[in-house]
Amino acid sequence: MKKFGFAAAASGLVAAIIGLAAPATAAPAGPGDAQQTIDVLQAQGYTVIVNRIGTAPIEHADVVAVRPGQTYSRTDTGLPGAGDDIHTTVTDKTVYVDVN
């Protein structure tokens, strides 16, 4: 019984670390101005998809959540000077911003 409890706790901790790692690095800290958050994420190279709740202009909206989206990459030897080495290149990163 003790082995099951330890395994469940360890797997839960690993899942929490993996699940929170991407959004934590992508989003500015704390709730705030929606347009500022969108601008920061776009400057970091993200494609931002905005989910709006309500009809307020974006200038008056607050960020409710920032969620990770799909990351697109390619893995090949097509880079100049790569020779036979395989390289992975991230081509696009997506993030969802929920605003209210």
Buried (B, 14 or more C-beta within 10 A) or exposed (E): EEEEEEEEEEEEEEEEEEEEEBBEEBBBEEBEBBBEBBEBBEEBEBEBEBEBEEEEEEEEBEBBEBBBBEEEEEEEEEEEEEEEEEEEEEEEBBBBBBBB
